Amino acid sequence: MEAIDIGLIFEAAILAMATYVYLFATGIIKPKSREGQQKQQSFIQQNNRIVRILALAIMAITTINIMLRFF
């Protein structure tokens, strides 16, 4: 594999993780256990705004980096 392919794989993984964090912070992805749901609600109430902004920023930067590889 070339260095470009490895970099693209890492960028795709970072994009996937940022998407997951954003969906978790907005409450779209929910834990199965009742205790997990309570922890998620506590986390969302304390950190919702900053986590969403940071996840969106990482998603935007990573998407631009992936697009620039092909142009």
FIVEX-681525 format. One record per atom (N, C-alpha, C, O, CB): x, y, z; residue number from 1; atom name. Coordinates in nm, 4 decimals. Glycine has a CB too. Layout:
<sites>
         x         y         z    k   a
         X         Y         Z  NUM  CA
...
</sites>
This chain:
<sites>
         x         y         z    k   a
    0.0837   -0.1184    0.0000    1   N
    0.0000    0.0000    0.0000    1  CA
    0.0878    0.1241    0.0000    1   C
    0.1952    0.1268    0.0600    1   O
   -0.0950    0.0001    0.1210    1  CB
    0.0415    0.2219   -0.0656    2   N
    0.1137    0.3479   -0.0695    2  CA
    0.0794    0.4319    0.0533    2   C
   -0.0165    0.4034    0.1251    2   O
    0.0812    0.4251   -0.1986    2  CB
    0.1584    0.5341    0.0755    3   N
    0.1357    0.6223    0.1901    3  CA
    0.0020    0.6952    0.1779    3   C
   -0.0623    0.7253    0.2784    3   O
    0.2501    0.7238    0.2026    3  CB
   -0.0387    0.7228    0.0562    4   N
   -0.1657    0.7921    0.0355    4  CA
   -0.2811    0.7044    0.0811    4   C
   -0.3754    0.7533    0.1431    4   O
   -0.1834    0.8312   -0.1123    4  CB
   -0.2746    0.5767    0.0513    5   N
   -0.3815    0.4854    0.0903    5  CA
   -0.3920    0.4722    0.2413    5   C
   -0.5022    0.4686    0.2960    5   O
   -0.3592    0.3489    0.0281    5  CB
   -0.2785    0.4649    0.3087    6   N
   -0.2788    0.4534    0.4538    6  CA
   -0.3340    0.5813    0.5167    6   C
   -0.4117    0.5747    0.6119    6   O
   -0.1366    0.4243    0.5062    6  CB
   -0.2953    0.6960    0.4651    7   N
   -0.3472    0.8228    0.5147    7  CA
   -0.4969    0.8354    0.4947    7   C
   -0.5679    0.8873    0.5809    7   O
   -0.2772    0.9374    0.4468    7  CB
   -0.5444    0.7880    0.3812    8   N
   -0.6879    0.7925    0.3535    8  CA
   -0.7647    0.7032    0.4501    8   C
   -0.8742    0.7383    0.4940    8   O
   -0.7159    0.7502    0.2087    8  CB
   -0.7082    0.5893    0.4825    9   N
   -0.7733    0.4988    0.5780    9  CA
   -0.7821    0.5652    0.7155    9   C
   -0.8858    0.5575    0.7814    9   O
   -0.6960    0.3642    0.5877    9  CB
   -0.6736    0.6305    0.7593   10   N
   -0.6764    0.6994    0.8880   10  CA
   -0.7760    0.8142    0.8875   10   C
   -0.8475    0.8343    0.9857   10   O
   -0.5378    0.7513    0.9232   10  CB
   -0.7817    0.8889    0.7796   11   N
   -0.8774    0.9999    0.7727   11  CA
   -1.0214    0.9500    0.7736   11   C
   -1.1082    1.0111    0.8358   11   O
   -0.8525    1.0838    0.6472   11  CB
   -1.0465    0.8405    0.7057   12   N
   -1.1817    0.7828    0.7073   12  CA
   -1.2177    0.7343    0.8472   12   C
   -1.3318    0.7494    0.8907   12   O
   -1.1924    0.6664    0.6065   12  CB
   -1.1214    0.6766    0.9174   13   N
   -1.1465    0.6312    1.0549   13  CA
   -1.1747    0.7494    1.1480   13   C
   -1.2633    0.7418    1.2332   13   O
   -1.0262    0.5505    1.1075   13  CB
   -1.1005    0.8567    1.1320   14   N
   -1.1234    0.9764    1.2134   14  CA
   -1.2604    1.0355    1.1833   14   C
   -1.3308    1.0791    1.2744   14   O
   -1.0133    1.0815    1.1884   14  CB
   -1.2984    1.0372    1.0566   15   N
   -1.4306    1.0871    1.0184   15  CA
   -1.5406    1.0014    1.0799   15   C
   -1.6406    1.0543    1.1284   15   O
   -1.4451    1.0898    0.8654   15  CB
   -1.5230    0.8700    1.0783   16   N
   -1.6223    0.7801    1.1370   16  CA
   -1.6332    0.8014    1.2883   16   C
   -1.7434    0.8028    1.3430   16   O
   -1.5864    0.6338    1.1065   16  CB
   -1.5201    0.8179    1.3552   17   N
   -1.5231    0.8407    1.5009   17  CA
   -1.5888    0.9737    1.5349   17   C
   -1.6668    0.9821    1.6298   17   O
   -1.3808    0.8370    1.5587   17  CB
   -1.5579    1.0772    1.4584   18   N
   -1.6190    1.2083    1.4841   18  CA
   -1.7694    1.2039    1.4606   18   C
   -1.8460    1.2667    1.5338   18   O
   -1.5550    1.3160    1.3948   18  CB
   -1.8113    1.1305    1.3595   19   N
   -1.9545    1.1151    1.3332   19  CA
   -2.0229    1.0431    1.4479   19   C
   -2.1318    1.0818    1.4902   19   O
   -1.9775    1.0390    1.2022   19  CB
   -1.9586    0.9373    1.4988   20   N
   -2.0151    0.8633    1.6113   20  CA
   -2.0267    0.9521    1.7347   20   C
   -2.1289    0.9496    1.8033   20   O
   -1.9296    0.7403    1.6427   20  CB
   -1.9236    1.0301    1.7634   21   N
   -1.9265    1.1188    1.8803   21  CA
   -2.0374    1.2227    1.8648   21   C
   -2.1073    1.2539    1.9612   21   O
   -1.7894    1.1888    1.8994   21  CB
   -2.0534    1.2761    1.7439   22   N
   -2.1602    1.3745    1.7207   22  CA
   -2.2979    1.3114    1.7427   22   C
   -2.3836    1.3696    1.8092   22   O
   -2.1505    1.4323    1.5776   22  CB
   -2.3182    1.1931    1.6868   23   N
   -2.4477    1.1260    1.7032   23  CA
   -2.4732    1.0888    1.8491   23   C
   -2.5872    1.0950    1.8951   23   O
   -2.4541    1.0004    1.6156   23  CB
   -2.3695    1.0507    1.9217   24   N
   -2.3829    1.0197    2.0639   24  CA
   -2.4178    1.1447    2.1430   24   C
   -2.5032    1.1405    2.2316   24   O
   -2.2538    0.9574    2.1181   24  CB
   -2.3517    1.2570    2.1112   25   N
   -2.3757    1.3819    2.1839   25  CA
   -2.5139    1.4387    2.1579   25   C
   -2.5700    1.5069    2.2437   25   O
   -2.2715    1.4843    2.1466   25  CB
   -2.5695    1.4118    2.0409   26   N
   -2.7033    1.4618    2.0113   26  CA
   -2.8125    1.3671    2.0606   26   C
   -2.9304    1.4023    2.0584   26   O
   -2.7183    1.4840    1.8623   26  CB
   -2.7746    1.2478    2.1048   27   N
   -2.8709    1.1535    2.1602   27  CA
   -2.9328    1.0611    2.0577   27   C
   -3.0269    0.9887    2.0903   27   O
   -2.9784    1.2275    2.2293   27  CB
   -2.8840    1.0609    1.9360   28   N
   -2.9375    0.9722    1.8320   28  CA
   -2.8954    0.8282    1.8588   28   C
   -2.9746    0.7357    1.8411   28   O
   -2.8896    1.0168    1.6917   28  CB
   -2.7710    0.8092    1.9015   29   N
   -2.7228    0.6765    1.9400   29  CA
   -2.7432    0.6636    2.0898   29   C
   -2.6951    0.7460    2.1675   29   O
   -2.5716    0.6548    1.9003   29  CB
   -2.8155    0.5588    2.1300   30   N
   -2.8469    0.5411    2.2710   30  CA
   -2.7940    0.4073    2.3205   30   C
   -2.8014    0.3069    2.2496   30   O
   -2.9982    0.5508    2.2945   30  CB
   -2.7405    0.4061    2.4422   31   N
   -2.6956    0.2796    2.5017   31  CA
   -2.8152    0.1891    2.5318   31   C
   -2.9277    0.2363    2.5481   31   O
   -2.6147    0.3061    2.6310   31  CB
   -2.7893    0.0591    2.5388   32   N
   -2.8978   -0.0364    2.5626   32  CA
   -2.9384   -0.0429    2.7094   32   C
   -3.0566   -0.0582    2.7403   32   O
   -2.8568   -0.1744    2.5153   32  CB
   -2.8421   -0.0314    2.7997   33   N
   -2.8740   -0.0455    2.9422   33  CA
   -2.9308    0.0844    2.9983   33   C
   -2.9046    0.1931    2.9468   33   O
   -2.7490   -0.0871    3.0216   33  CB
   -3.0081    0.0706    3.1039   34   N
   -3.0687    0.1868    3.1692   34  CA
   -2.9602    0.2745    3.2332   34   C
   -2.9681    0.3973    3.2298   34   O
   -3.1717    0.1414    3.2762   34  CB
   -2.8596    0.2096    3.2911   35   N
   -2.7501    0.2842    3.3531   35  CA
   -2.6714    0.3630    3.2486   35   C
   -2.6313    0.4768    3.2729   35   O
   -2.6567    0.1889    3.4288   35  CB
   -2.6497    0.3021    3.1332   36   N
   -2.5806    0.3703    3.0249   36  CA
   -2.6585    0.4906    2.9743   36   C
   -2.5998    0.5935    2.9407   36   O
   -2.5551    0.2744    2.9113   36  CB
   -2.7899    0.4778    2.9688   37   N
   -2.8728    0.5901    2.9245   37  CA
   -2.8665    0.7051    3.0231   37   C
   -2.8657    0.8217    2.9838   37   O
   -3.0176    0.5456    2.9056   37  CB
   -2.8620    0.6716    3.1530   38   N
   -2.8519    0.7770    3.2542   38  CA
   -2.7167    0.8478    3.2455   38   C
   -2.7091    0.9698    3.2600   38   O
   -2.8721    0.7184    3.3953   38  CB
   -2.6105    0.7712    3.2218   39   N
   -2.4780    0.8315    3.2061   39  CA
   -2.4727    0.9193    3.0821   39   C
   -2.4109    1.0257    3.0833   39   O
   -2.3700    0.7230    3.1983   39  CB
   -2.5381    0.8743    2.9741   40   N
   -2.5395    0.9529    2.8515   40  CA
   -2.6138    1.0840    2.8743   40   C
   -2.5677    1.1893    2.8302   40   O
   -2.6043    0.8735    2.7366   40  CB
   -2.7265    1.0793    2.9416   41   N
   -2.8026    1.2017    2.9678   41  CA
   -2.7208    1.2996    3.0518   41   C
   -2.7229    1.4201    3.0270   41   O
   -2.9352    1.1687    3.0389   41  CB
   -2.6496    1.2478    3.1503   42   N
   -2.5646    1.3332    3.2328   42  CA
   -2.4532    1.3957    3.1486   42   C
   -2.4242    1.5147    3.1607   42   O
   -2.5045    1.2526    3.3496   42  CB
   -2.3919    1.3144    3.0638   43   N
   -2.2848    1.3632    2.9766   43  CA
   -2.3372    1.4699    2.8815   43   C
   -2.2727    1.5730    2.8622   43   O
   -2.2228    1.2472    2.8971   43  CB
   -2.4526    1.4462    2.8223   44   N
   -2.5107    1.5407    2.7267   44  CA
   -2.5431    1.6732    2.7954   44   C
   -2.5190    1.7798    2.7388   44   O
   -2.6379    1.4813    2.6623   44  CB
   -2.5966    1.6674    2.9154   45   N
   -2.6303    1.7902    2.9860   45  CA
   -2.5067    1.8725    3.0204   45   C
   -2.5118    1.9955    3.0186   45   O
   -2.7070    1.7578    3.1120   45  CB
   -2.3965    1.8063    3.0515   46   N
   -2.2762    1.8777    3.0920   46  CA
   -2.1928    1.9272    2.9737   46   C
   -2.1364    2.0364    2.9798   46   O
   -2.1920    1.7889    3.1789   46  CB
   -2.1844    1.8488    2.8667   47   N
   -2.0876    1.8767    2.7599   47  CA
   -2.1478    1.8878    2.6204   47   C
   -2.0738    1.8880    2.5220   47   O
   -1.9843    1.7703    2.7586   47  CB
   -2.2762    1.8967    2.6097   48   N
   -2.3427    1.8862    2.4799   48  CA
   -2.2898    1.9860    2.3777   48   C
   -2.2520    1.9474    2.2671   48   O
   -2.4908    1.9059    2.4969   48  CB
   -2.2870    2.1113    2.4131   49   N
   -2.2544    2.2148    2.3149   49  CA
   -2.1104    2.2041    2.2633   49   C
   -2.0874    2.2080    2.1424   49   O
   -2.2764    2.3519    2.3759   49  CB
   -2.0155    2.1909    2.3532   50   N
   -1.8749    2.1883    2.3112   50  CA
   -1.8428    2.0606    2.2334   50   C
   -1.7676    2.0652    2.1360   50   O
   -1.7823    2.2001    2.4337   50  CB
   -1.8983    1.9481    2.2746   51   N
   -1.8703    1.8220    2.2043   51  CA
   -1.9283    1.8256    2.0640   51   C
   -1.8634    1.7809    1.9694   51   O
   -1.9275    1.7019    2.2822   51  CB
   -2.0489    1.8777    2.0490   52   N
   -2.1087    1.8873    1.9151   52  CA
   -2.0270    1.9780    1.8246   52   C
   -2.0029    1.9440    1.7088   52   O
   -2.2525    1.9389    1.9242   52  CB
   -1.9841    2.0928    1.8753   53   N
   -1.9063    2.1870    1.7945   53  CA
   -1.7731    2.1248    1.7530   53   C
   -1.7336    2.1342    1.6368   53   O
   -1.8821    2.3179    1.8724   53  CB
   -1.7040    2.0615    1.8475   54   N
   -1.5747    2.0000    1.8157   54  CA
   -1.5903    1.8841    1.7180   54   C
   -1.5091    1.8691    1.6267   54   O
   -1.5062    1.9513    1.9434   54  CB
   -1.6936    1.8021    1.7360   55   N
   -1.7159    1.6899    1.6443   55  CA
   -1.7467    1.7412    1.5036   55   C
   -1.6963    1.6864    1.4055   55   O
   -1.8314    1.6003    1.6952   55  CB
   -1.8281    1.8445    1.4930   56   N
   -1.8582    1.9018    1.3612   56  CA
   -1.7335    1.9615    1.2968   56   C
   -1.7141    1.9492    1.1759   56   O
   -1.9671    2.0091    1.3732   56  CB
   -1.6491    2.0262    1.3768   57   N
   -1.5258    2.0839    1.3230   57  CA
   -1.4324    1.9740    1.2714   57   C
   -1.3748    1.9870    1.1634   57   O
   -1.4544    2.1683    1.4307   57  CB
   -1.4175    1.8670    1.3479   58   N
   -1.3321    1.7555    1.3029   58  CA
   -1.3897    1.6917    1.1775   58   C
   -1.3153    1.6571    1.0857   58   O
   -1.3172    1.6490    1.4143   58  CB
   -1.5227    1.6758    1.1725   59   N
   -1.5854    1.6178    1.0534   59  CA
   -1.5619    1.7066    0.9316   59   C
   -1.5334    1.6559    0.8231   59   O
   -1.7366    1.5976    1.0761   59  CB
   -1.5734    1.8379    0.9478   60   N
   -1.5545    1.9297    0.8357   60  CA
   -1.4102    1.9279    0.7858   60   C
   -1.3854    1.9207    0.6655   60   O
   -1.5939    2.0716    0.8766   60  CB
   -1.3158    1.9344    0.8789   61   N
   -1.1741    1.9347    0.8403   61  CA
   -1.1356    1.8044    0.7723   61   C
   -1.0665    1.8053    0.6704   61   O
   -1.0849    1.9578    0.9628   61  CB
   -1.1797    1.6933    0.8277   62   N
   -1.1457    1.5631    0.7702   62  CA
   -1.2093    1.5454    0.6331   62   C
   -1.1466    1.4907    0.5424   62   O
   -1.1901    1.4504    0.8633   62  CB
   -1.3329    1.5912    0.6172   63   N
   -1.3992    1.5810    0.4871   63  CA
   -1.3248    1.6636    0.3821   63   C
   -1.3073    1.6191    0.2686   63   O
   -1.5459    1.6275    0.4974   63  CB
   -1.2815    1.7827    0.4199   64   N
   -1.2052    1.8660    0.3260   64  CA
   -1.0740    1.7980    0.2895   64   C
   -1.0350    1.7979    0.1727   64   O
   -1.1779    2.0056    0.3864   64  CB
   -1.0046    1.7395    0.3888   65   N
   -0.8797    1.6685    0.3604   65  CA
   -0.9015    1.5512    0.2653   65   C
   -0.8211    1.5290    0.1748   65   O
   -0.8168    1.6187    0.4902   65  CB
   -1.0083    1.4772    0.2848   66   N
   -1.0375    1.3640    0.1963   66  CA
   -1.0684    1.4137    0.0554   66   C
   -1.0232    1.3546   -0.0427   66   O
   -1.1561    1.2809    0.2511   66  CB
   -1.1454    1.5223    0.0452   67   N
   -1.1784    1.5760   -0.0867   67  CA
   -1.0544    1.6287   -0.1587   67   C
   -1.0417    1.6120   -0.2800   67   O
   -1.2821    1.6871   -0.0738   67  CB
   -0.9637    1.6916   -0.0857   68   N
   -0.8427    1.7455   -0.1474   68  CA
   -0.7511    1.6370   -0.2001   68   C
   -0.6700    1.6644   -0.2886   68   O
   -0.7680    1.8305   -0.0488   68  CB
   -0.7603    1.5167   -0.1502   69   N
   -0.6795    1.4059   -0.2021   69  CA
   -0.7160    1.3716   -0.3458   69   C
   -0.6328    1.3217   -0.4217   69   O
   -0.6963    1.2829   -0.1142   69  CB
   -0.8411    1.3986   -0.3828   70   N
   -0.8864    1.3594   -0.5163   70  CA
   -0.8846    1.4735   -0.6178   70   C
   -0.9151    1.4513   -0.7350   70   O
   -1.0250    1.3035   -0.5075   70  CB
   -0.8497    1.5948   -0.5754   71   N
   -0.8464    1.7076   -0.6686   71  CA
   -0.7078    1.7632   -0.6825   71   C
   -0.6868    1.8587   -0.7572   71   O
   -0.9406    1.8167   -0.6240   71  CB
</sites>
